[in-house]
């Protein structure tokens, strides 16, 4: 009788030989291309690691260092110096441009936006605040509220309303800030945009969501001005 184990061994050997032959054929046909691709991957990964270590990290540290003096001027309400620097140290505008892509470069846009609002240069404030993005919902909420104020001063009621609404929903855990943004949206809809329906909706949200805030308490008064009473 034929030994089944022997047949199995032979079959395994033949299968292994076929696989090796197929691999050799594949390598002869595509080996050069595979080597090039693998080499390119190695170069890209190595280049990225070098960039992180020798370009990005020093740039981040340099940006933080440069931002120190500008923040100091900001805390002293010296907004022109904070924005434009003092001739030795750069201001937020230069930092935002030179160090874009770094945390400090991003934050410099926020600071610049606030400074421009303080100086009543709302067109420039809008530019920088729109460049700013934060994972911190509380900070992003503040940026949206400032954008609403800036657009409002520029006479762009639609954009102001849009950003007030964003601020109202960005970080609802902060009831005071959220109620303030929602009230700004409602007041704008009522008095600037003359959008009675939207104003009623926003005041109603304010009353229902934040009844313990001053704005929530005052919502009834503004609803009454719009002919709406006894909103629960």
Order of alpha helices (4+ residues) and beta strands (2+ residues): alpha-alpha-alpha-alpha-alpha-alpha-alpha-alpha-alpha-alpha-alpha
